[in-house]
Amino acid sequence: MNLGELDPAKQLYRIPEAMHLLAMGRSVIYEQIRSNRLRSVKQGRARLIPVSAIRDYVALLAKEAKVMDDQAA
């Protein structure tokens, strides 16, 4: 994901937008939400992903990748 694609004026993203930003499919997004790795909120019937949750999720992935790299070395 290119964090530069995040709209600085936008605080919440719909699932299809998060799918595009994270380059993930719908089922993967929902699995990450269910496993509490990607935070989301509900507004009425809509499931929304806060911009801070997207940043936190990318940081989590980077941290996990570093741990894996360190274990492989």
MODELLER restraints for C-alpha pairs under 7 A, 6 or more apart:
rsr = mdl.restraints
at = mdl.atoms
rsr.add(forms.Gaussian(group=physical.xy_distance, feature=features.Distance(at['CA:1:A'], at['CA:21:A']), mean=5.57, stdev=0.5))
rsr.add(forms.Gaussian(group=physical.xy_distance, feature=features.Distance(at['CA:1:A'], at['CA:22:A']), mean=5.08, stdev=0.5))
rsr.add(forms.Gaussian(group=physical.xy_distance, feature=features.Distance(at['CA:1:A'], at['CA:23:A']), mean=6.63, stdev=0.5))
rsr.add(forms.Gaussian(group=physical.xy_distance, feature=features.Distance(at['CA:11:A'], at['CA:50:A']), mean=5.71, stdev=0.5))
rsr.add(forms.Gaussian(group=physical.xy_distance, feature=features.Distance(at['CA:11:A'], at['CA:51:A']), mean=5.27, stdev=0.5))
rsr.add(forms.Gaussian(group=physical.xy_distance, feature=features.Distance(at['CA:12:A'], at['CA:48:A']), mean=5.88, stdev=0.5))
rsr.add(forms.Gaussian(group=physical.xy_distance, feature=features.Distance(at['CA:12:A'], at['CA:49:A']), mean=5.44, stdev=0.5))
rsr.add(forms.Gaussian(group=physical.xy_distance, feature=features.Distance(at['CA:12:A'], at['CA:50:A']), mean=4.43, stdev=0.5))
rsr.add(forms.Gaussian(group=physical.xy_distance, feature=features.Distance(at['CA:12:A'], at['CA:51:A']), mean=5.79, stdev=0.5))
rsr.add(forms.Gaussian(group=physical.xy_distance, feature=features.Distance(at['CA:13:A'], at['CA:48:A']), mean=5.42, stdev=0.5))
rsr.add(forms.Gaussian(group=physical.xy_distance, feature=features.Distance(at['CA:13:A'], at['CA:49:A']), mean=5.04, stdev=0.5))
rsr.add(forms.Gaussian(group=physical.xy_distance, feature=features.Distance(at['CA:13:A'], at['CA:50:A']), mean=6.28, stdev=0.5))
rsr.add(forms.Gaussian(group=physical.xy_distance, feature=features.Distance(at['CA:13:A'], at['CA:51:A']), mean=6.99, stdev=0.5))
rsr.add(forms.Gaussian(group=physical.xy_distance, feature=features.Distance(at['CA:14:A'], at['CA:47:A']), mean=6.56, stdev=0.5))
rsr.add(forms.Gaussian(group=physical.xy_distance, feature=features.Distance(at['CA:14:A'], at['CA:48:A']), mean=4.82, stdev=0.5))
rsr.add(forms.Gaussian(group=physical.xy_distance, feature=features.Distance(at['CA:14:A'], at['CA:49:A']), mean=6.31, stdev=0.5))
rsr.add(forms.Gaussian(group=physical.xy_distance, feature=features.Distance(at['CA:15:A'], at['CA:47:A']), mean=6.82, stdev=0.5))
rsr.add(forms.Gaussian(group=physical.xy_distance, feature=features.Distance(at['CA:15:A'], at['CA:48:A']), mean=6.35, stdev=0.5))
rsr.add(forms.Gaussian(group=physical.xy_distance, feature=features.Distance(at['CA:19:A'], at['CA:25:A']), mean=5.86, stdev=0.5))
rsr.add(forms.Gaussian(group=physical.xy_distance, feature=features.Distance(at['CA:19:A'], at['CA:26:A']), mean=6.41, stdev=0.5))
rsr.add(forms.Gaussian(group=physical.xy_distance, feature=features.Distance(at['CA:19:A'], at['CA:29:A']), mean=6.86, stdev=0.5))
rsr.add(forms.Gaussian(group=physical.xy_distance, feature=features.Distance(at['CA:32:A'], at['CA:38:A']), mean=5.34, stdev=0.5))
rsr.add(forms.Gaussian(group=physical.xy_distance, feature=features.Distance(at['CA:33:A'], at['CA:39:A']), mean=5.93, stdev=0.5))
rsr.add(forms.Gaussian(group=physical.xy_distance, feature=features.Distance(at['CA:33:A'], at['CA:40:A']), mean=6.75, stdev=0.5))
rsr.add(forms.Gaussian(group=physical.xy_distance, feature=features.Distance(at['CA:37:A'], at['CA:57:A']), mean=6.70, stdev=0.5))
rsr.add(forms.Gaussian(group=physical.xy_distance, feature=features.Distance(at['CA:38:A'], at['CA:53:A']), mean=6.20, stdev=0.5))
rsr.add(forms.Gaussian(group=physical.xy_distance, feature=features.Distance(at['CA:38:A'], at['CA:57:A']), mean=5.85, stdev=0.5))
rsr.add(forms.Gaussian(group=physical.xy_distance, feature=features.Distance(at['CA:39:A'], at['CA:49:A']), mean=6.57, stdev=0.5))
rsr.add(forms.Gaussian(group=physical.xy_distance, feature=features.Distance(at['CA:39:A'], at['CA:53:A']), mean=5.45, stdev=0.5))
rsr.add(forms.Gaussian(group=physical.xy_distance, feature=features.Distance(at['CA:40:A'], at['CA:47:A']), mean=6.64, stdev=0.5))
rsr.add(forms.Gaussian(group=physical.xy_distance, feature=features.Distance(at['CA:40:A'], at['CA:48:A']), mean=5.56, stdev=0.5))
rsr.add(forms.Gaussian(group=physical.xy_distance, feature=features.Distance(at['CA:40:A'], at['CA:49:A']), mean=4.56, stdev=0.5))
rsr.add(forms.Gaussian(group=physical.xy_distance, feature=features.Distance(at['CA:40:A'], at['CA:50:A']), mean=6.46, stdev=0.5))
rsr.add(forms.Gaussian(group=physical.xy_distance, feature=features.Distance(at['CA:41:A'], at['CA:47:A']), mean=5.84, stdev=0.5))
rsr.add(forms.Gaussian(group=physical.xy_distance, feature=features.Distance(at['CA:41:A'], at['CA:48:A']), mean=5.27, stdev=0.5))
rsr.add(forms.Gaussian(group=physical.xy_distance, feature=features.Distance(at['CA:41:A'], at['CA:49:A']), mean=6.34, stdev=0.5))
rsr.add(forms.Gaussian(group=physical.xy_distance, feature=features.Distance(at['CA:42:A'], at['CA:48:A']), mean=5.95, stdev=0.5))
